[in-house]
Amino acid sequence: MSSLPNVLHQKGMKVVPVTLDVGDYVLSPLVCVERKSISDLFQSFASGRLYHQMETMVCCYMIPILLIEFSQDKSFSFQVHIWRHLVSYHSFKFTNQPIVV
């Protein structure tokens, strides 16, 4: 569960829980935030869902934001996570398709 709603509330923002068609949080009529945990980020990327979500946000909001959340208690290297997920996702299958990192 994300701590973002609590942080926003503590900063004086009004938090109204509703189901949104686009994004996870709307901060203003111009700003939308899509929040992803590390595991959800890679699953969404692999399935193509992330591309669709970002494409929709870009069409609907002037300032779309992708927020990637990870534990503050653990050290984090995005590069290590990328390679770990690429290796497990591709299961060592080599293709002639480029991998964008």
SULDA-V588578 format. One record per pair of residues at least 12 apart in sequence whose C-alpha atoms are under 6 Angstrom apart, sorted by the first residue. I is the first residue (numbers start at 0). GAP is how many residues later the second one is. D is the distance in whole Angstrom. If there is no record, write none. Layout:
# SULDA-V588578
I,GAP,D  I,GAP,D
This chain:
# SULDA-V588578
29,31,5  29,32,5  29,33,6  30,32,5  30,33,6  31,32,5  32,32,5  32,33,6  33,32,5  34,32,5  35,32,5  36,31,6  36,32,5
